[in-house]
Amino acid sequence: MSVMRPRNRLVYFRLSEDEFRELNELCQVASARSISDVARQAVQHMIQTHRNHPSTDPTASVQENMERLIEMIEHLIQRVQGCDSLLDRGPAESRPVPEFNGVPAEQTK
């Protein structure tokens, strides 16, 4: 693959030993020519994502997922509280008797 535009800018950043090892492993798995190729592809992907969704905060999806989880937890809490209130209603005699085809379940045994 030929390079259309010369790459004459350098970007430096530091990695921990673990990050560097993981990046090297990723290069091997992805059959990349170099760490630079993998880093360049990652940056290009982020740029493209930003172009397609310029107002999107990279943390927005995490925030949205957290909000959905909170809503689900609140819903589950309401369900559990509803079950608690059913159990707290009193003795079994005060509860409605389930029916089977209009006949109380006690009489179908």
Backbone as JSON, one array per atom type, in Angstrom:
{
  "sequence": "MSVMRPRNRLVYFRLSEDEFRELNELCQVASARSISDVARQAVQHMIQTHRNHPSTDPTASVQENMERLIEMIEHLIQRVQGCDSLLDRGPAESRPVPEFNGVPAEQTK",
  "N": [[0.85, -1.18, 0.0], [0.72, 2.09, -0.97], [1.85, 5.25, 0.26], [-0.09, 8.06, 0.21], [0.13, 10.69, 1.12], [2.96, 12.21, 2.49], [4.2, 11.18, 5.64], [5.1, 13.18, 7.99], [4.99, 14.16, 10.53], [5.42, 13.81, 14.03], [4.21, 12.07, 16.88], [4.48, 11.73, 20.25], [4.04, 9.59, 23.03], [3.74, 8.26, 26.31], [3.85, 4.93, 27.67], [2.88, 2.45, 30.04], [4.71, -0.46, 31.17], [3.03, -2.69, 31.05], [0.97, -1.72, 29.36], [2.43, -1.34, 27.01], [3.24, -3.97, 26.46], [0.72, -5.15, 26.02], [-0.07, -3.68, 23.78], [1.85, -4.48, 21.93], [1.13, -7.2, 21.74], [-1.39, -6.88, 20.61], [-0.68, -5.84, 18.12], [0.55, -8.09, 16.98], [-1.58, -9.92, 16.9], [-3.33, -8.55, 15.24], [-1.91, -8.54, 12.96], [-0.41, -6.31, 12.25], [1.87, -3.98, 10.74], [3.42, -2.42, 12.38], [3.7, -0.85, 15.64], [3.14, 1.79, 15.31], [1.39, 1.79, 13.11], [-0.91, 0.59, 14.26], [-1.51, 2.45, 16.28], [-1.95, 4.72, 14.71], [-4.21, 3.9, 13.22], [-6.07, 3.67, 15.31], [-6.25, 6.34, 16.17], [-7.2, 7.52, 13.81], [-9.68, 6.25, 13.67], [-10.94, 7.35, 15.93], [-11.01, 10.03, 15.14], [-12.68, 9.87, 12.89], [-15.03, 8.97, 14.09], [-15.58, 11.19, 15.67], [-16.03, 13.07, 13.65], [-18.4, 12.06, 12.53], [-20.11, 12.26, 14.68], [-19.99, 14.94, 16.04], [-20.84, 16.3, 18.36], [-20.79, 14.44, 20.28], [-19.78, 13.34, 23.32], [-17.0, 11.47, 24.36], [-17.41, 10.03, 26.67], [-20.09, 9.86, 26.83], [-21.61, 7.59, 26.06], [-21.02, 5.82, 28.1], [-22.13, 7.2, 30.23], [-24.83, 7.19, 29.42], [-25.36, 4.43, 29.53], [-25.01, 3.99, 32.27], [-27.13, 5.54, 33.27], [-29.3, 4.08, 32.25], [-28.92, 1.66, 33.61], [-29.34, 2.54, 36.24], [-32.05, 3.26, 36.07], [-33.14, 0.71, 35.6], [-32.47, -0.59, 37.99], [-33.93, 0.96, 39.82], [-36.5, 0.32, 38.95], [-36.54, -2.43, 39.55], [-36.33, -2.28, 42.33], [-38.81, -1.14, 42.95], [-40.46, -3.25, 42.15], [-39.7, -5.26, 43.96], [-40.47, -4.03, 46.34], [-43.2, -4.01, 45.91], [-43.71, -6.75, 45.98], [-43.04, -7.21, 48.65], [-45.08, -5.75, 49.91], [-47.28, -7.3, 49.22], [-46.74, -9.61, 50.64], [-46.89, -8.63, 53.21], [-49.56, -8.21, 53.68], [-51.15, -9.75, 55.36], [-52.81, -12.55, 57.0], [-53.38, -15.63, 55.16], [-56.11, -15.97, 54.7], [-57.12, -13.46, 54.19], [-56.29, -12.87, 51.74], [-56.99, -12.89, 48.2], [-58.46, -15.82, 46.8], [-56.99, -17.9, 44.45], [-58.42, -18.69, 41.27], [-59.63, -21.33, 39.14], [-60.88, -21.62, 36.1], [-63.16, -20.26, 37.06], [-63.73, -21.61, 39.43], [-62.86, -21.83, 42.81], [-59.46, -22.48, 43.7], [-59.08, -24.21, 45.86], [-61.23, -25.95, 45.77], [-60.74, -27.47, 43.56], [-59.03, -29.48, 44.09]],
  "CA": [[0.0, 0.0, 0.0], [1.55, 3.28, -1.06], [1.44, 6.38, 1.08], [-0.48, 9.17, -0.65], [0.71, 11.9, 1.68], [4.08, 11.86, 3.35], [3.95, 11.28, 7.07], [6.28, 13.86, 8.5], [4.72, 14.65, 11.89], [5.6, 12.8, 15.07], [3.47, 12.21, 18.12], [5.07, 10.88, 21.28], [3.31, 9.42, 24.28], [4.34, 7.23, 27.16], [3.04, 3.79, 28.06], [3.45, 1.6, 31.09], [5.23, -1.73, 30.64], [1.87, -3.52, 30.72], [0.3, -1.16, 28.17], [3.3, -1.6, 25.87], [3.15, -5.4, 26.19], [-0.6, -5.39, 25.42], [-0.07, -3.09, 22.44], [2.64, -5.4, 21.09], [0.3, -8.38, 21.49], [-2.43, -6.47, 19.67], [-0.04, -5.75, 16.81], [0.76, -9.44, 16.46], [-2.89, -10.5, 16.61], [-3.92, -7.82, 14.11], [-0.94, -8.62, 11.85], [-0.03, -4.95, 11.88], [3.29, -3.85, 10.42], [4.14, -1.78, 13.47], [2.89, -0.2, 16.66], [2.69, 3.06, 14.72], [0.19, 1.53, 12.29], [-2.05, 0.37, 15.15], [-1.82, 3.73, 16.93], [-2.51, 5.6, 13.67], [-5.58, 3.44, 12.94], [-6.91, 4.02, 16.46], [-6.48, 7.79, 16.12], [-8.07, 7.78, 12.67], [-11.02, 5.81, 14.05], [-11.49, 8.35, 16.84], [-11.29, 11.23, 14.34], [-13.86, 9.59, 12.07], [-16.18, 8.94, 15.01], [-15.86, 12.58, 16.03], [-16.63, 13.72, 12.46], [-19.78, 11.58, 12.36], [-20.89, 12.66, 15.85], [-19.14, 15.96, 16.65], [-21.28, 16.74, 19.68], [-20.77, 13.31, 21.18], [-18.72, 13.25, 24.31], [-16.58, 10.07, 24.39], [-17.93, 9.38, 27.87], [-21.55, 9.92, 26.8], [-22.21, 6.25, 26.03], [-20.89, 5.28, 29.45], [-23.13, 7.91, 31.03], [-26.14, 6.68, 29.03], [-25.48, 3.08, 30.08], [-25.19, 4.12, 33.72], [-28.5, 6.02, 33.5], [-30.19, 2.96, 31.99], [-28.78, 0.73, 34.73], [-30.01, 3.14, 37.4], [-33.5, 3.11, 35.85], [-33.49, -0.7, 35.78], [-32.38, -0.88, 39.42], [-35.08, 1.59, 40.46], [-37.67, -0.49, 38.59], [-36.47, -3.66, 40.33], [-36.64, -1.93, 43.73], [-40.26, -0.99, 43.02], [-41.06, -4.58, 42.07], [-39.45, -5.94, 45.23], [-41.33, -3.4, 47.34], [-44.55, -4.5, 45.63], [-43.78, -8.12, 46.52], [-43.06, -7.08, 50.11], [-46.4, -5.31, 50.36], [-48.18, -8.45, 49.09], [-46.45, -10.52, 51.74], [-47.25, -7.97, 54.47], [-51.0, -7.95, 53.75], [-51.79, -10.44, 56.48], [-52.98, -14.0, 56.86], [-53.81, -16.12, 53.85], [-57.55, -15.84, 54.52], [-57.46, -12.13, 53.7], [-55.85, -12.76, 50.34], [-57.94, -13.52, 47.27], [-58.18, -17.21, 46.47], [-56.88, -18.05, 42.99], [-59.49, -19.49, 40.67], [-59.36, -22.07, 37.92], [-62.14, -21.65, 35.36], [-64.25, -19.77, 37.9], [-63.85, -22.42, 40.63], [-61.71, -21.6, 43.69], [-58.44, -23.52, 43.59], [-59.22, -25.16, 46.95], [-62.25, -26.93, 45.44], [-60.31, -28.27, 42.39], [-58.08, -30.52, 44.53]],
  "C": [[0.89, 1.24, 0.0], [0.96, 4.4, -0.21], [1.15, 7.55, 0.16], [0.14, 10.48, -0.17], [1.88, 11.5, 2.59], [3.72, 12.08, 4.83], [5.2, 11.89, 7.71], [6.06, 14.48, 9.88], [4.87, 13.5, 12.88], [4.75, 13.12, 16.28], [4.1, 11.23, 19.1], [4.11, 10.76, 22.45], [3.92, 8.24, 25.03], [3.32, 6.15, 27.5], [3.69, 3.09, 29.23], [3.97, 0.33, 30.43], [4.07, -2.63, 30.21], [1.15, -3.04, 29.47], [1.12, -1.47, 26.92], [3.23, -3.07, 25.46], [1.81, -5.72, 25.5], [-0.68, -4.83, 24.0], [0.72, -3.96, 21.48], [1.84, -6.64, 20.75], [-0.8, -8.06, 20.49], [-1.87, -6.38, 18.26], [0.13, -7.12, 16.18], [-0.57, -10.08, 16.06], [-3.5, -9.86, 15.37], [-3.04, -7.88, 12.87], [-0.57, -7.24, 11.33], [1.47, -4.91, 11.6], [4.08, -3.29, 11.59], [3.15, -1.24, 14.5], [2.35, 1.11, 16.11], [1.44, 2.87, 13.88], [-1.05, 1.35, 13.17], [-2.48, 1.68, 15.8], [-2.48, 4.68, 15.93], [-3.95, 5.21, 13.35], [-6.53, 3.8, 14.07], [-7.25, 5.51, 16.44], [-7.42, 8.13, 14.97], [-9.51, 7.36, 12.97], [-11.68, 6.83, 14.96], [-11.85, 9.63, 16.09], [-12.55, 11.03, 13.53], [-15.12, 9.56, 12.93], [-16.57, 10.36, 15.4], [-16.49, 13.33, 14.86], [-18.09, 13.35, 12.32], [-20.69, 12.05, 13.49], [-20.11, 13.74, 16.61], [-19.56, 16.38, 18.05], [-21.21, 15.62, 20.71], [-19.53, 13.34, 22.06], [-18.3, 11.78, 24.38], [-17.11, 9.32, 25.61], [-19.45, 9.31, 27.87], [-22.17, 8.53, 26.82], [-22.11, 5.59, 27.4], [-21.96, 5.9, 30.35], [-24.54, 7.39, 30.72], [-26.37, 5.28, 29.6], [-25.71, 3.12, 31.59], [-26.61, 4.58, 34.04], [-29.51, 4.9, 33.28], [-30.13, 1.94, 33.13], [-29.48, 1.25, 35.97], [-31.52, 3.0, 37.27], [-33.94, 1.66, 36.09], [-33.46, -1.08, 37.26], [-33.56, -0.28, 40.16], [-36.36, 0.8, 40.18], [-37.69, -1.78, 39.4], [-36.8, -3.4, 41.8], [-38.14, -1.79, 43.9], [-40.95, -2.35, 42.99], [-40.89, -5.35, 43.38], [-40.33, -5.36, 46.32], [-42.77, -3.84, 47.15], [-44.74, -5.92, 46.16], [-43.84, -8.09, 48.04], [-44.44, -6.7, 50.6], [-47.42, -6.44, 50.22], [-47.99, -9.41, 50.25], [-46.9, -9.95, 53.08], [-48.75, -7.79, 54.65], [-51.69, -8.68, 54.89], [-51.93, -11.91, 56.21], [-53.56, -14.38, 55.5], [-55.3, -15.95, 53.62], [-57.93, -14.49, 53.92], [-57.04, -11.92, 52.25], [-56.88, -13.41, 49.42], [-57.49, -14.94, 46.94], [-58.08, -17.33, 44.96], [-57.99, -18.96, 42.47], [-58.98, -20.2, 39.44], [-60.69, -22.27, 37.21], [-63.33, -21.28, 36.23], [-64.46, -20.53, 39.18], [-62.64, -22.14, 41.51], [-60.76, -22.78, 43.66], [-58.56, -24.58, 44.67], [-60.21, -26.27, 46.58], [-61.84, -27.83, 44.26], [-59.38, -29.38, 42.79], [-58.75, -31.84, 44.66]]
}
